Amino acid sequence: MGHSSVRGEGAPDQAVGGIPDGAGASGGSVPPPRSGSDGSKGPGHRATPVRRRRRRVLFWVAAVLAFLILAVSAAGYLYYRHLDGNIRSGQRLSGESGVERSEANADGQRPLNILLLGSDSRNKPENLELGGHRKSVGAPPLADVQMLLHVSADRQNASVVSVPRDTRVDIPECTDPKTGEKFKKTKAMINETLGRGGPGCTLATWEKLTNIYIDHWMTIDFSGVVQMADAIGGVEVCVKDNVWDRPLPTAEGGSGLKLKAGKTKVKGEQALQWLRTRHAFSSDLGRAQAQHMYMNSMMRELKGQNAFTDVGRITSLAEAATKALEVSEEIGSVKKLYSLAMQLKNVPTNRITMTTMPTLQDPLDVDRLVVNPTDADKLWTMVRKDVPFDKNGAPQAPEGAQPSAPASGQPASPPASPGQEPSKAPVTAPDKVNVSVVNGTGAGMPLVNGRAGAVAQALVGKGYTAAKAASGLTPEKATVIRHPSADLADEAQAVAAALGVPNTQVQLSAEVSRITVIVGADWREGAAYPRQAPPEAGAVPESAEAINGSDSDACMDVYKPYRW
């Protein structure tokens, strides 16, 4: 038999991997394995060199794989901890609003409301480099961008409402959670709230303004905007004319934005300039529109990049986002922020609508705005009742539709009136509950005399024998029921149910000493709160300047002095 070219099969004796291969003498054949009478290998059999080598290779492969798995797991854990370490968080609420969390729907779902804030703080060197004067370093920050993001209970649509920074509103008493400094309630521009107790004061102001419970807040500063824009790779924007937002003899300041007419992909500092531009877009209202176009375009960009499912994209965005954002403490972890992102990823772009709260010129100052009470209330009512701002969803169930009977055969509970919540059984016997009733019908309308007495008598007829009309007047646009402590929340809800008032209009308030019903301008007659059908989907007031997320052709008008 000739020499074999395969080691261990006629090759000279030598070690492979430090283990002798056991081959025979040079030029000889490999001795046959010992075997039993049935041809099986006998008890004295030793593994062949090929099998030993295979086992050795498998051992090292397994060891390397185990090491890699452990290394990747450790690296993943360390990176996760790294991202968690990037996140800054703070107290959710630092002022009194009295607004309570809404009840879950029949499927146990609740809407999600997040307050998005853009700070103009120049207190970081990188922020100062991007704009502003050195004299502003150390000054209290202003929340120049404020938006409420509402995601529906079924997570099928999302609505955004901006409030212009120059809007004068009632700001409640706030306490700065970092310093303990207290700020008295006042009426001032809404952007001042950030310097009067941090984002928690801004959130309290929004809850008082809208009577909507807000779950979380998120803030981002100048440098954060640049980081996020770079991570995304740019966002497409559009102007109808060449624009240059610069100082003019008649107007100081300017963002520095300079673009040619048409569509441009902006990122980094240019993205920040777009979001800050005010003069070239005519006003704060124009700036809000530009910000809405940017956000819609950003969502389209993220979805187009598969950023919600692409691991590489998620990693780069997570790094930028965790460095750029400060959030309320209950979502101050990567896991919770990721969960929020996943709740947004399935909302189609044509079910995302951007709006601005309707305003009017402030009669006391032509450079300021005040709330347009009629149109703004329509918008906030849609948010409170979780009505979509768009018409692109499934048709709404007709009013008065009867629910299907329970499977057990028991009769179904009577349906709640349109826009109302189901009645709540009283926890304490009605005759043991002290209720004060106040006339608030004079809010923006002529006062209707005797309303407090009429509603108090209606409560007495329902067993609330201690209900009494108060002599004071507290104007309120919408009827509200306030209570002084969480211990009385259930009793206040029961009073609301007895009168037919939605439980979203029940508030915790330190300004009352007992359960207090304030009969608003919306309840001018009758002993039962008037039934109100919920607004129709898409019934957004024209003054809210709605822009749908699917509108990729939106383009900004440019104020003539800033064209070039």
Secondary structure, DSSP 8 states (H G I E B T S, - for coil): ----SSTTTTS---EETTEE----STT-------B-TTS-B-TT----HHHHHHHHHHHHHHHHHHHHHHHHHHHHHHHHHHHHHH-EEE-S--B---B------TTS---EEEEEEEE----SHHHHHTSS-GGGTTS---EEEEEEEEE-TTSS-EEEEE--TTBEEEE--EE-TTT--EE--EEEEGGGGGGGTSHHHHHHHHHHHH-----EEEEE-HHHHHHHHHHHT-EEEEESS-EE---BTTB------EE-SEEEEE-HHHHHHHHH--GGGSSHHHHHHHHHHHHHHHHHHHHHTTTTT-HHHHHHHHHHHHHHEEEEGGG-SHHHHHHHHHHHTTS-GGGEEEEE--EEEETTEEEEEEE-HHHHHHHHHHHHTT--SSS-SS----TT------TTS--------TT-------SS-GGG--EEEEE-TTSSS---TTHHHHHHHHHHHTT-TT-EEEEEE---SS-EEEESSGGGHHHHHHHHHHHT--GGGEEE-TT-SSEEEEE-TT--SSSS--------TT---GGG--EETT-TT--B---GGGB-
